[in-house]
Amino acid sequence: MQSPDLFPHSPLPGGETGRAAHACMAALAPASGLPLVHASPRRALGAMAGSLKQGGAVVARMRKVGAEAPPLSNGDAWEVGASAGAWTVRYRHGVTQAEKPLLYLCSPASLPALRAVLAESGERGIVCNDAETQASHWPKGVPPALPAWLAAQHNCMPFDPATGEEVRAILRSALATLYLEQQPGYYYLATHDEDEDAVAAPLSAADAAAASLGMYRVSPPGPAQGRVRLCGAGKMLAVVAGAARLLKEDWDIATQVWSCPSYTRLARDAQAAEQWNLLHPRATPRLAHVRRCLDDSAAPVIAVTGYGQHIAGQIGGCVRGRFIAVGADTRMETSAPWLAVTALKALADDGALPVQFVDYALRRYALL
């Protein structure tokens, strides 16, 4: 991640920044007692942001930008007012004050609106966008140019979390990266608000770490390897899980289901590993996270996103088996029956089952 050189001569933040980051991480820890009553990313994020202001001690700088959505309930943290300036590095007689973690709760539904928020923040901190919860003719509440632009910004780490627990893991990773490791740039989280009555199951420490790297396995390990790997991001994870159920119940085909909150992070990590291996030919090769997850077999991989197909397609070069990217701009619907048919077709193309299965499935799900 790289950011514009806004303060080329300023020293890095000191110990106060680290203490503030540790305080934020402690407040967001699974063992902190913070209940995630709701599983949706937006509602869970509201609860987490509120926990950072409890007791009157603001350990993170929070700012609500472009408030358009009504409050979910009394005390919804998405309705917090501006509690600090957008850029928290200030100068006093040549001495830089410590930076505090910066959390933006915003609703920019267009690329110009998002760029205005980023200009205000100095492209620093954690930007959380709930535009997906607003009425829009776009599948994800924002035009396709916005996620494409984010994926091209190397000082941005974009995520599309599926659950509140994924949000927790990503926030803690972002705090460590930005304010403990003092890396430049910003994180971006798209947040949706479905499954509001479900309870967010906690992630294991290993799954939380893997989620912050871009993907982790949702389906439990089975006695046999999955014949198809299904990957989903954000709201598409539930659709992918539905397709896995259809494949098992209707066709007795085992699958692996993976949550991929950041295809972009996976692709960048793979590129970095490839470059490192090229420059260090005698060293033990580095293995990208996506390869650690998916290289155990050559079974087909279907990666699904609610954004444009190219967002999921970023990891295509990292997959050993047949790869299919599905997005909101593909001709077929991003529905569980269509994904099940896509999986059957991939298996038929690999010679793993008769092509008649695809014909049967199209008729069974009334897709013709």
Secondary structure, 3 states (H helix, E strand, C coil): CCCCCCCCCCCCCCHHHHHHHHHHHHHCCHHHCCCCCCCCHHHHHHHHHHHCCHHHCCCCEEEEECCCCCCCCCCCHHHCCCCCCCCCCCEECCEECCCCCEEEEECCCCHHHHHHHHHHHCCCEEEEECHHHCCCCCCCCCCCHHHHHHHHCCCEEEECCCCHHHHHHHHHHHHHHHHHCCCCCEEEEECCCCCCCCCCCCCCHHHHHHHHHCCEECCCCCCCCCCEEEEECCCHHHHHHHHHHHHHHHHCCCEEEEECCCHHHHHHHHHHHHHHHHHCCCCCCCCCHHHHHHCCCCCCEEEECCCCHHHHHCCHHHCCCCEEEECCCCCCCCCHHHHHHHHHHHHHHCCCCCCHHHHHHHHHCCCC
